[in-house]
Amino acid sequence: QVQLVESGGGLVQPGGSLRLFCAASGFTFSRYAMRWYRQAPGKERELVAAISSDGGSTNYAASVKGRFTISRDNAKNTVDLQMNSLKPDDTAVYYCNAVQLRLSYWGQGTQVTVSS
């Protein structure tokens, strides 16, 4: 059974940091590119960060570049998202996504709220 379980979300003040975690099981993790998406209320889901299957390549949305860092551990089947200098506009539900060709798996999401 494929599972992606996110954790680490919460309430943080502007300028603060959070680290999101995604634990994968039920598929060959090391063969999948991994992505973090987010969806704010009333907005479409957007790609935040992506990492290749071997971790050698990363990409970021312009809005988070320089503040967020995606990383993965293929031995532990995990992918993380370190988020620094958080802004109120970063408030959203964050989703972990695994993709290989036409296969795509999603987690249930974790809420991140940036507010004073």
C-alpha positions in Angstrom: 0.0 0.0 0.0 1.5 3.3 -1.1 1.7 5.9 1.6 3.1 9.4 1.9 2.7 10.9 5.3 3.5 14.6 5.9 4.3 16.1 9.3 5.9 19.2 10.8 3.3 21.8 9.9 2.0 24.3 12.4 1.7 28.0 13.4 4.8 30.2 13.1 5.4 33.9 13.2 6.6 35.8 10.2 10.3 35.4 9.8 10.3 32.1 11.5 11.2 28.6 10.3 9.6 25.2 10.0 10.8 21.9 8.6 8.3 19.6 6.9 8.8 15.9 6.7 7.4 13.3 4.3 7.7 9.6 5.0 7.1 7.3 2.1 6.3 3.6 1.9 4.8 1.0 -0.4 6.9 1.9 -3.5 10.5 2.1 -4.6 11.2 5.5 -3.3 14.6 5.9 -4.9 13.1 5.7 -8.3 10.8 8.6 -7.9 11.3 12.3 -8.2 9.8 14.1 -5.1 7.9 17.4 -5.0 6.3 19.6 -2.4 3.2 21.5 -3.5 1.1 23.9 -1.5 -2.5 25.1 -1.8 -3.8 28.2 -0.1 -7.5 28.9 0.4 -9.2 29.9 -2.8 -6.0 29.3 -4.9 -4.8 26.6 -7.1 -2.2 24.1 -6.0 1.3 25.2 -6.9 4.6 23.5 -7.1 7.0 24.7 -4.4 10.1 22.6 -4.7 11.2 19.4 -6.5 14.2 17.0 -6.2 15.3 14.3 -8.6 15.3 10.7 -7.7 19.0 10.6 -6.8 18.9 14.0 -5.0 21.3 15.5 -7.5 19.0 18.1 -8.9 16.6 20.5 -7.2 14.2 23.2 -8.4 12.2 25.9 -6.6 9.3 28.3 -7.3 10.5 31.8 -7.6 8.5 32.8 -4.6 10.5 30.5 -2.3 13.9 30.4 -3.9 16.6 31.2 -1.3 14.3 30.6 1.6 13.2 26.9 1.2 15.5 23.9 0.8 14.3 20.4 -0.3 16.3 17.3 0.6 15.8 13.6 0.6 17.3 10.5 2.2 16.8 7.4 0.0 18.0 5.1 2.8 15.2 6.3 5.0 12.6 7.0 2.3 12.1 10.5 3.4 11.9 14.0 1.8 12.1 17.2 3.8 11.4 20.8 3.2 13.3 23.3 5.3 11.4 26.6 5.2 13.1 29.8 6.5 12.1 33.5 6.6 8.5 32.5 6.4 5.9 35.0 5.2 2.1 35.2 5.6 1.8 34.4 1.9 3.4 31.0 2.7 0.3 30.0 4.6 -1.2 26.9 2.9 -1.6 23.2 3.1 1.6 21.6 2.0 1.5 18.3 0.1 4.2 15.7 -0.6 4.1 14.2 -4.1 6.0 11.3 -5.7 6.2 11.0 -9.4 7.7 8.6 -12.0 6.5 8.9 -15.6 2.7 8.7 -15.4 2.6 7.4 -11.8 1.9 10.0 -9.1 1.2 9.6 -5.4 0.0 12.2 -2.9 0.1 12.6 0.8 -2.8 14.0 2.9 -1.2 17.4 3.5 0.0 19.4 6.5 -1.1 22.9 7.4 1.4 25.7 7.6 0.1 29.0 9.0 2.4 32.1 9.2 0.8 34.7 11.4 1.7 37.0 14.2 
